[in-house]
């Protein structure tokens, strides 16, 4: 398996463990919604910027620790991991 396919295989498996509303695919980009990082932590997704994630099932979550895993280009993985949300920056 190539590096890229292995990356998306792992993300797909981890999404099952993360839970339904702790990850999102928006315009083909994969994101993970992590719990808020401690205030003193230098490691915060998007620098700790608060975003609102609106899932297509109606669930809305605020997140200040959003991490981007990359854009899903391969049609096989796009089919397995379709868009499921939109983000308000």
Phi, psi and omega in degrees: 000136180287164182303314183296314179295323177296321177302310182288328175299315179296315180300318180298316178293316180295327178301323178298321179283326182295326183102159191305319185248028177248012174208156181211150170241120184233119182050039177081003178256137183262133180230152173240130177265104181267161173298154179304136177282152175304146184308321184279353183289133175278353183253097178226129178303135183051034176066018180085006179298130181281132176233159175246124180253121179251111180279151183296343178274004178100348178289136178236131179229140171266143182215133176243022179210063184265130182242138182257126179263349179126176178266135180273110182263322186293127181303326180299312182286327177297324178292321179284334185231068183285165175307137178224006183198174169226156183240135171259113180275000000 
